[in-house]
């Protein structure tokens, strides 16, 4: 019987083939790993650049609000500096993000400021026609080797690709307008309403500079404090019949945004904390001009019992109601509410002789998440409601 002889050559050839396959797989695996690392670096750079652009655009847009009342060119210049500052507070791949302030406002610059009629229309382009209307800031953070380094590749260099560029941009807007009402409650909290009524004609004259106590107080937006001096914004005394430029004869005073029997304690609470959802429930109807003017019961004059509360919110933007007519006197006064206006209390004195009393206010932007926008209102308010600044793109 013949013996069978087994050859070992075939297994040797197989081991060689497996080794070759392993080498090929290792090359592919290394390539995929390098691609993952480099792509991950791109995504990280993109996310960090976007965070820097978002922060810079939001901070810059907030600077525009005060400019529409006092000095818009100065506010625009400050907004550019603030954009650069806030961008630089964010790291992109270990270095502070940098943007050019673009003082010439080139449409292709890093910081571009303009106007959007409808900020929520993604197809609308920024308009530069009227700087006094500017409401939107676009910030672009580019990693292209100019303002910021390019994004390095660690492994793609094997294939001849050592770096890439990344760009991120953000649009932030501050929308101004006249609210047609307020809807406090929920996450929005209390409304910024002060329980005070002022003749809309007087308000319009204040905006026009024809009825004013002057410009005797200065508000510092950095510290939130008020001091004697000028800040370029005219003031008026809301205390009826008092001061060097008293309001003309008529009914001026507080209004009941709640039950008809609002007490001094209720007024004091609303001054410090704002108007609550329960106040609106007690009032019995919505505070809105959507269907036209509405009536509020009130009291002529201002009680000295709320002087401390008024003093506690000096410098804080709040909203008052405007009326075009009033019927009745004293506790029976009924104000025909036609609009709302934003004010900042600058000084208060409710003791002493009537001629020496005052509640000095100046126009101010009010940011209030409970404000509603839509049809209604006389237009006398002048658009001092500021919707919360938001990212729109």
C-alpha positions in Angstrom: 0.0 0.0 0.0 1.3 3.4 -1.0 1.7 6.0 1.7 -0.1 9.3 1.1 2.2 12.3 1.3 0.6 15.7 2.3 2.1 18.8 0.8 2.6 21.9 3.1 3.0 24.4 0.3 -0.6 25.4 0.1 -0.9 26.5 3.8 2.3 28.6 3.3 0.8 30.4 0.3 -2.4 31.1 2.3 -0.4 32.6 5.2 1.2 34.9 2.7 -2.1 36.0 1.3 -3.5 36.7 4.8 -0.5 38.8 5.6 -1.0 40.9 2.5 -4.7 41.3 3.3 -3.9 42.5 6.8 -1.5 45.0 5.5 -4.1 46.4 3.1 -6.7 46.5 5.9 -4.2 48.3 8.1 -3.7 50.9 5.5 -7.4 51.4 5.0 -7.9 51.5 8.8 -5.2 54.1 9.3 -6.7 56.1 6.5 -10.1 56.0 8.0 -8.7 56.8 11.4 -6.8 59.8 10.0 -9.9 60.9 8.2 -12.0 60.7 11.3 -9.5 62.7 13.3 -9.1 65.4 10.7 -12.9 65.6 10.1 -13.4 65.8 13.8 -11.0 68.7 14.0 -13.0 70.5 11.3 -16.2 70.0 13.2 -14.7 71.2 16.4 -13.3 74.3 14.7 -16.7 74.9 13.0 -18.6 74.6 16.3 -16.2 76.9 18.2 -16.2 79.5 15.5 -20.0 79.4 15.4 -20.1 79.9 19.2 -17.8 82.9 18.9 -19.9 84.4 16.1 -23.1 83.9 18.0 -21.8 85.5 21.1 -20.3 88.5 19.2 -23.5 89.1 17.2 -25.8 89.0 20.2 -23.6 91.3 22.3 -23.3 93.8 19.4 -27.0 93.8 18.6 -27.7 94.7 22.3 -25.6 97.8 21.9 -27.8 99.2 19.1 -30.9 99.7 21.2 -29.8 102.8 23.1 -28.5 104.5 20.0 -31.9 105.0 18.5 -32.8 107.3 21.4 -29.5 109.1 21.8 -26.7 108.6 19.3 -27.0 105.8 16.8 -23.6 106.5 15.1 -21.9 106.1 18.5 -23.9 103.0 19.2 -22.9 101.4 15.9 -19.2 102.2 16.6 -19.5 100.6 20.1 -21.3 97.6 18.6 -18.3 96.9 16.4 -15.9 97.0 19.3 -18.2 94.9 21.4 -18.4 92.3 18.6 -14.6 92.0 18.5 -14.4 91.9 22.3 -17.0 89.1 22.6 -15.5 87.1 19.7 -12.1 87.3 21.4 -13.6 85.8 24.6 -14.2 82.6 22.8 -11.4 80.0 22.0 -11.2 78.4 18.6 -8.7 75.5 18.5 -6.9 77.0 21.5 -6.6 80.6 20.3 -8.9 83.6 20.9 -11.2 84.2 17.9 -10.4 87.4 16.1 -12.7 89.5 13.9 -12.0 92.8 12.1 -14.4 95.6 13.2 -15.0 96.7 9.6 -15.3 100.4 10.3 -16.3 101.0 6.7 -19.2 98.6 7.0 -18.2 96.7 3.9 -20.8 94.1 3.0 -18.1 91.4 2.9 -16.5 92.4 6.3 -16.4 90.5 9.5 -18.8 92.8 11.4 -21.6 94.1 9.2 -24.4 96.3 10.7 -27.6 97.1 8.8 -31.4 97.0 8.7 -33.8 94.1 8.1 -37.5 95.0 7.7 -38.5 91.4 8.5 -35.6 89.7 10.4 -37.3 86.4 10.2 -37.3 86.4 6.4 -34.2 84.3 5.6 -34.0 85.7 2.0 -33.9 89.4 3.0 -30.5 91.1 2.6 -29.2 93.8 4.9 -30.0 97.4 3.9 -27.5 100.2 4.6 -29.7 103.1 3.4 -30.5 104.6 6.8 -28.1 104.0 9.7 -30.6 105.4 12.2 -32.8 102.3 11.5 -30.0 99.7 11.8 -31.2 96.8 13.9 -29.2 93.8 12.9 -25.5 92.7 13.2 -23.9 90.0 11.2 -20.6 88.6 12.5 -18.4 86.3 10.5 -15.5 84.3 12.0 -13.2 83.0 9.3 -10.3 80.5 9.9 -8.4 81.2 6.7 -5.0 82.4 7.8 -5.9 86.1 7.8 -7.7 87.0 11.1 -7.4 83.4 12.4 -5.2 80.4 11.6 -6.4 77.8 9.2 -7.5 74.4 10.5 -4.5 72.0 10.4 -4.8 68.4 9.2 -2.7 65.8 11.1 -2.9 62.8 8.8 -4.4 64.1 5.5 -0.9 65.5 4.7 -0.1 62.0 3.6 -2.5 62.7 0.7 -1.2 66.2 0.1 -3.8 68.1 2.2 -2.3 69.8 5.2 -4.9 72.4 6.2 -8.4 73.7 5.4 -10.5 76.8 6.0 -13.6 77.1 8.1 -16.2 79.9 8.3 -19.1 80.6 10.6 -21.5 83.5 10.7 -24.4 84.7 12.8 -27.1 87.3 12.5 -28.6 88.9 15.6 -31.3 91.5 15.6 -33.0 93.8 18.0 -36.5 94.6 16.9 -38.1 97.8 17.9 -41.7 98.7 17.7 -44.8 99.8 19.6 -46.4 96.9 21.4 -50.2 96.5 21.0 -50.5 94.8 24.4 -49.0 92.7 27.2 -49.6 89.1 28.2 -47.8 88.4 31.5 -47.5 84.9 32.9 -45.7 81.6 32.4 -42.0 81.8 31.5 -42.4 85.4 30.3 -43.1 86.5 33.9 -44.6 89.9 34.8 -45.1 92.8 32.4 -42.9 95.8 32.6 -46.0 98.1 33.0 -46.0 100.9 35.5 -49.4 101.9 36.7 -49.0 105.5 35.3 -50.9 107.3 32.6 -49.6 110.2 30.5 -51.3 112.2 27.8 -50.1 111.0 24.4 -49.9 114.6 23.1 -47.5 115.5 25.9 -45.4 112.4 25.1 -45.2 113.3 21.4 -44.2 116.8 22.3 -41.4 115.4 24.5 -40.1 113.3 21.6 -40.3 116.4 19.4 -38.4 118.5 22.1 -41.2 121.1 22.4 -42.4 120.1 25.9 -39.6 119.1 28.3 -37.9 119.9 31.6 -34.6 119.8 29.8 -31.7 117.4 29.8 -30.6 117.5 33.4 -29.9 113.9 34.2 -27.5 111.3 32.7 -27.9 107.6 32.6 -24.8 105.4 32.5 -25.6 102.1 30.7 -22.5 100.5 32.0 -23.4 100.9 35.7 -27.1 101.4 35.4 -27.0 104.5 37.5 -28.4 108.0 37.1 -26.5 111.2 38.0 -26.8 114.9 37.4 -25.7 116.0 33.9 -26.6 115.6 30.3 -26.9 112.4 28.2 -28.6 113.8 25.1 -32.1 112.6 26.0 -34.8 115.0 27.1 -36.9 114.5 30.2 -40.3 115.4 31.5 -41.9 115.6 34.9 -44.9 113.2 35.2 -46.1 114.7 38.4 -49.3 116.6 37.6 -49.2 120.4 37.9 -45.8 120.6 39.6 -42.2 121.5 38.7 -40.6 124.2 36.6 -42.5 122.9 33.5 -45.7 121.5 34.9 -48.1 119.3 32.9 -51.0 121.4 31.6 -54.3 121.3 33.5 -56.1 118.0 33.3 -56.2 114.5 34.8 -52.8 112.7 35.2 -51.9 110.0 37.6 -52.0 106.3 38.3 -54.3 103.7 36.7 -55.8 100.5 38.1 -54.3 97.6 36.1 -56.1 95.1 38.3 -59.2 95.4 40.4 -60.9 98.8 40.5 -60.0 99.1 44.1 -56.3 98.9 43.6 -54.6 100.0 46.9 -51.4 101.9 47.4 -49.8 98.5 48.3 -50.9 97.1 44.9 -49.4 100.1 43.1 -46.2 99.7 45.1 -46.0 96.0 44.1 -46.6 96.8 40.4 -43.9 99.5 40.5 -41.2 97.1 41.8 -42.4 93.8 40.4 -44.4 94.7 37.3 -48.0 93.7 36.4 -48.7 90.0 37.0 -51.0 87.5 35.3 -53.3 87.7 38.4 -53.5 91.4 37.9 -54.9 90.9 34.4 -57.3 88.3 35.7 -58.6 90.8 38.3 -58.8 93.5 35.6 -61.2 91.3 33.7 -59.9 91.9 30.2 -56.7 91.6 28.2 -54.4 94.6 28.1 -54.4 94.9 24.3 -55.1 97.5 21.6 -55.8 94.9 19.0 -59.5 95.8 18.9 -58.8 99.5 19.5 -58.5 101.7 22.7 -59.6 100.5 26.0 -60.6 102.2 29.3 -58.7 102.0 32.6 -60.0 103.4 35.9 -57.5 105.5 37.7 -56.7 108.2 40.3 -55.6 111.7 39.6 -52.4 112.7 41.2 -49.5 110.5 42.6 -49.5 109.4 46.2 -46.4 110.0 48.3 -46.9 106.4 49.6 -45.1 105.0 46.6 -42.1 107.3 46.6 -39.7 104.6 47.9 -40.8 102.1 45.3 -40.3 104.6 42.5 -36.9 105.6 43.9 -36.0 101.9 43.9 -36.4 101.5 40.1 -34.5 104.7 39.1 -32.6 103.9 35.9 -34.7 100.8 35.2 -36.6 100.8 31.8 -40.4 100.4 32.3 -43.6 101.0 30.3 -46.4 103.5 30.9 -49.8 103.8 29.2 -50.7 106.8 27.0 -54.2 108.2 26.8 -55.9 110.7 24.5 -58.9 111.6 26.7 -60.2 111.2 30.2 -63.6 111.5 31.8 -64.5 111.9 35.4 -62.4 113.1 38.3 -60.6 111.7 41.3 -61.1 108.0 41.9 -63.8 108.0 39.1 -61.4 109.1 36.3 -61.5 106.9 33.2 -58.6 107.0 30.9 -58.9 106.1 27.2 -55.7 104.1 26.6 -54.4 104.5 23.0 -50.7 103.4 23.2 -47.7 102.5 25.4 -44.4 104.2 25.8 -41.0 103.2 27.3 -39.5 105.4 30.0 -36.7 105.4 32.6 -37.3 107.1 35.9 -34.4 109.5 36.5 -35.4 111.2 39.8 -38.3 111.2 42.3 -39.5 113.7 44.9 -43.0 113.4 46.4 -42.7 115.4 49.6 -42.9 119.1 50.3 -45.0 121.6 48.4 -46.8 120.6 45.2 -44.6 122.9 43.1 -41.4 121.1 44.4 -42.6 117.5 43.6 -41.5 115.6 40.6 -41.3 112.2 38.9 -38.7 112.8 36.2 -38.6 110.4 33.3 -36.9 110.1 29.9 -37.7 107.9 26.9 -36.1 104.5 27.1 -36.1 101.2 25.3 -37.9 98.5 27.3 -37.1 94.8 26.7 -40.2 92.8 27.7 -41.0 89.2 26.7 -44.6 89.7 27.6 -45.1 92.5 25.0 -47.3 91.5 22.0 -47.0 93.0 18.6 -49.7 93.4 16.0 -52.5 95.7 14.9 -53.6 98.5 17.2 -52.2 101.5 18.9 -52.1 105.2 17.9 -48.4 105.2 17.0 -47.8 107.9 19.6 -45.5 105.6 21.6 -42.7 106.0 19.2 -41.6 102.4 19.1 -39.8 102.1 22.4 -40.5 98.4 22.9 -37.5 96.2 22.3 -38.1 92.5 21.7 -35.5 90.4 23.3 -32.4 90.3 21.2 -32.3 87.0 19.3 -30.2 85.1 16.8 -32.1 84.8 13.5 -29.6 83.1 11.2 
